[in-house]
Amino acid sequence: NNNNNNNNNNGNLGSGDPPKLKPPTISTLTTNEIFGCEKCCFDREGCFDCLKGPPVRTRYEPEKGVEWLKDIPPCPQYFPTEEEWNNGDPLEYINKIRPEAEKFGLANIVPPKSWQPEFCLPNKEFMRFRTRIQAVNELQNRPAGLGKRARMKEAGGEKVAMASGGRMASAAPTTTAAPPAPSAGRMGGAAPATTNSKNQPSLSLSKIKYQEQKQQRDEYVKKEVEKITKQYGFQSGARHTMETMKRYSDYFKARYFSDAKTGNPVKDISIPEMEREFWRIIEDSEGRNIEVIYGADIATIETGSGMPTNNHKDEEQKKFANNPWNVTKMPYNASSCLSHVERTTGITVPWLYFGMTLSTFCWHVEDHHFYSVNYHHFGDPKVWYCIPAEYSQKFEQLMRTRLPHLFEAQPDLLHSLVTILSPKEIKAAGIPVYRVQQNARSYIITFPYSYHAGFNTGYNCAEAVNFAPVDWLPFGAFATERYVGDKRYQSVAHDQLLLTLTNGCDRVPGWKDTVKKEMDKRVKIEEERREKAKTLCGEIVKMEEFCDFNELDCCICLGDLNWAGVVCECTFRKGRGLIYCLRCVDKGCKCEKEKRKMVVRQTIDELKELVKAKCIPS
């Protein structure tokens, strides 16, 4: 009995139970914080549960860092004066620097010292956000299909959970999705009947009400889902608070950038040293597994913005709430085309980003080739790389040539934000690449159709959103045609927006010439398409007499049907069914032309008269 009592006093549940594990004492040999829990037997390196992120099991090798970074020229930096900042308009300032800055694809704007807004995220101490796990070593050199972590889980019979939502998710379906809940549409009015997020259209199934097509639809969806789940994407990580995210980032930095002999963190590691190591991991990843986490695409429509609001107690901070440089205001600037667009997460409503050491944002352009603004609230710097728009198509071809196996498995790879390519390889192909370091309280402006990428040097927070001065319009038209070619949903209905801008172009100085030029081009294209479609249609009717196609999409290419569409009696009855855009009318059914109708909002003559009346030079 005495023995049993002694055992119980030592923490045993019974005479046959092993003693409970206790956490080790803090080591005097290293300054690394010791993690560990009962699940990992208090392993000093910790496990996913106690770290809330992947354990760090390798260290950097400073002598092997890349040497070519000195060959990457810098992007321009701009330092507006107090007067320019406080009395000027952001879009006017950006337009002033545009002739120089757009040649680089990106500009870094550093505000004057008076710009000191607090980080005012509501409930920031308690907010929890989902993270994504990034295998940095897989961002360039990897086989097609699932990443290593996902393959190991699948082999072990575990369910592979991919990150979802936002741009930096897993390979998002481009053709399947569940019907959305009712909400505001792209340009007002009813919600798009075929979407549940920015780039995830359905098959326009809500337009196909006939029971005989249900089986065909279900089979197609099943095949698409099976294909998508085999594509590469970032897996879901743990939910973090700001405090735990910083804790993990500090742990990773201290552990990874540490001395191989002593285990002590390298003191005052510089940004260039970290950058040399980052690209070494990207270029030479064999035998290495380096995982980090990223809190990306956090919707401020749900969490609130980090910028001050009019509810702030400090009168000085209230000034920042209404300042036009407040990122929440920039999409709705009177000179931004997006001021006519409904609130859309990630486009007109900002996203928040919580980064950590070596977390990465891969090569991408903005949706619809918009401008973007990224404001660095606080924390360690970001390092950006960019390619001017005039070289973007050449860069896309290089990516397909350099990584053909990835594009074969994942045709929309450039839309998925899961792949990076070394600037060294890009420069070797004759494509210019530029670099800039973004510090806290500064802005990065990306120009239309310029590819950009980068990484975080430590824990930080940024807020980003899109805007669109009138000079964006030709880029938007180009993006629209590319989306149609890729069968990708348009989060902004370009034709509808163009009509809205034409009707209101006299209210914004300097808009008329650009709007007229773009409308003239678009009306000419529309006239050619209608002439061709006439040969396949029995009659032409106006939407006001038949059915309004506002917010509806082509059932084949997902093109916007705001100006015109074609229906056939075989699949369209009582305002429901398949609708084809004028590009796809010959790809639909094979019925005789008498069964088809071309439905138009305005005649070509009416469109030409509208341009003439609204775009008269002042």
WOZIFEN-V651580 format. One record per backbone hydrogen bond with DSSP energy under -1.0 kcal/mol. CO is the residue of the C=O (numbers start at 0). NH is the residue of the N-H. If there is no record, write none. Layout:
co:CO nh:NH
co:CO nh:NH
This chain:
co:0 nh:4
co:1 nh:5
co:2 nh:6
co:3 nh:7
co:4 nh:8
co:5 nh:9
co:6 nh:11
co:7 nh:10
co:13 nh:16
co:36 nh:41
co:37 nh:40
co:42 nh:45
co:43 nh:34
co:46 nh:50
co:47 nh:51
co:60 nh:63
co:61 nh:64
co:67 nh:70
co:68 nh:71
co:72 nh:434
co:75 nh:107
co:77 nh:109
co:80 nh:84
co:81 nh:85
co:82 nh:86
co:88 nh:92
co:89 nh:93
co:90 nh:94
co:91 nh:95
co:92 nh:96
co:93 nh:97
co:96 nh:100
co:97 nh:101
co:99 nh:102
co:100 nh:103
co:100 nh:104
co:104 nh:446
co:106 nh:444
co:107 nh:77
co:108 nh:442
co:111 nh:114
co:113 nh:115
co:120 nh:123
co:122 nh:125
co:122 nh:126
co:128 nh:239
co:130 nh:236
co:131 nh:293
co:133 nh:135
co:133 nh:291
co:134 nh:137
co:135 nh:138
co:138 nh:419
co:146 nh:150
co:147 nh:151
co:148 nh:152
co:149 nh:153
co:150 nh:154
co:151 nh:155
co:152 nh:157
co:153 nh:156
co:160 nh:235
co:162 nh:169
co:185 nh:341
co:188 nh:184
co:193 nh:201
co:196 nh:199
co:199 nh:195
co:203 nh:206
co:204 nh:207
co:209 nh:212
co:210 nh:213
co:212 nh:216
co:213 nh:217
co:214 nh:218
co:215 nh:219
co:216 nh:220
co:217 nh:221
co:218 nh:222
co:219 nh:223
co:220 nh:224
co:221 nh:225
co:222 nh:226
co:223 nh:227
co:224 nh:228
co:227 nh:230
co:233 nh:162
co:234 nh:132
co:239 nh:128
co:240 nh:244
co:241 nh:245
co:242 nh:246
co:243 nh:247
co:244 nh:248
co:245 nh:249
co:246 nh:250
co:247 nh:251
co:248 nh:252
co:249 nh:253
co:250 nh:254
co:251 nh:255
co:252 nh:256
co:255 nh:59
co:255 nh:257
co:256 nh:265
co:258 nh:262
co:263 nh:258
co:269 nh:273
co:270 nh:274
co:271 nh:275
co:272 nh:276
co:273 nh:277
co:274 nh:278
co:275 nh:65
co:275 nh:279
co:276 nh:280
co:277 nh:281
co:278 nh:282
co:279 nh:283
co:284 nh:287
co:289 nh:135
co:291 nh:133
co:293 nh:131
co:293 nh:295
co:294 nh:353
co:297 nh:351
co:298 nh:301
co:298 nh:302
co:299 nh:303
co:305 nh:119
co:308 nh:311
co:313 nh:317
co:322 nh:325
co:325 nh:328
co:329 nh:332
co:332 nh:335
co:335 nh:338
co:336 nh:339
co:337 nh:340
co:343 nh:346
co:343 nh:347
co:343 nh:348
co:346 nh:465
co:348 nh:345
co:349 nh:299
co:350 nh:463
co:351 nh:297
co:352 nh:461
co:353 nh:294
co:354 nh:459
co:355 nh:358
co:358 nh:455
co:360 nh:453
co:363 nh:451
co:365 nh:368
co:366 nh:369
co:370 nh:466
co:371 nh:445
co:372 nh:464
co:373 nh:443
co:374 nh:462
co:375 nh:440
co:377 nh:460
co:380 nh:456
co:381 nh:437
co:382 nh:454
co:383 nh:435
co:384 nh:452
co:385 nh:433
co:387 nh:390
co:388 nh:391
co:390 nh:394
co:391 nh:395
co:392 nh:396
co:393 nh:397
co:394 nh:398
co:395 nh:399
co:396 nh:400
co:397 nh:401
co:398 nh:402
co:402 nh:406
co:403 nh:407
co:404 nh:408
co:405 nh:409
co:409 nh:412
co:411 nh:414
co:412 nh:415
co:418 nh:362
co:421 nh:425
co:422 nh:426
co:423 nh:427
co:425 nh:430
co:426 nh:429
co:433 nh:385
co:434 nh:74
co:435 nh:383
co:437 nh:381
co:438 nh:441
co:441 nh:375
co:442 nh:108
co:443 nh:373
co:444 nh:106
co:445 nh:371
co:446 nh:449
co:450 nh:386
co:451 nh:363
co:452 nh:384
co:453 nh:360
co:454 nh:382
co:455 nh:357
co:458 nh:379
co:459 nh:354
co:460 nh:376
co:460 nh:377
co:461 nh:352
co:462 nh:374
co:463 nh:350
co:464 nh:372
co:466 nh:370
co:467 nh:336
co:468 nh:471
co:469 nh:472
co:471 nh:474
co:471 nh:475
co:472 nh:476
co:473 nh:477
co:474 nh:478
co:475 nh:479
co:476 nh:480
co:477 nh:481
co:478 nh:482
co:479 nh:483
co:480 nh:484
co:481 nh:485
co:482 nh:487
co:491 nh:493
co:492 nh:496
co:493 nh:497
co:494 nh:498
co:495 nh:499
co:496 nh:500
co:497 nh:501
co:498 nh:502
co:499 nh:503
co:503 nh:506
co:507 nh:510
co:510 nh:514
co:511 nh:515
co:512 nh:516
co:513 nh:517
co:514 nh:518
co:515 nh:519
co:516 nh:520
co:517 nh:521
co:518 nh:522
co:519 nh:523
co:520 nh:524
co:521 nh:525
co:522 nh:526
co:523 nh:527
co:524 nh:528
co:525 nh:529
co:526 nh:530
co:527 nh:531
co:528 nh:532
co:529 nh:533
co:532 nh:535
co:533 nh:536
co:538 nh:597
co:540 nh:599
co:541 nh:544
co:548 nh:551
co:551 nh:560
co:553 nh:557
co:558 nh:553
co:562 nh:600
co:564 nh:598
co:565 nh:579
co:566 nh:596
co:567 nh:570
co:567 nh:571
co:570 nh:577
co:572 nh:575
co:575 nh:572
co:578 nh:554
co:579 nh:565
co:583 nh:586
co:591 nh:594
co:592 nh:537
co:592 nh:595
co:594 nh:568
co:595 nh:537
co:596 nh:566
co:597 nh:540
co:598 nh:564
co:599 nh:542
co:602 nh:606
co:603 nh:607
co:604 nh:608
co:605 nh:609
co:606 nh:610
co:607 nh:611
co:608 nh:612
co:609 nh:613
co:610 nh:614
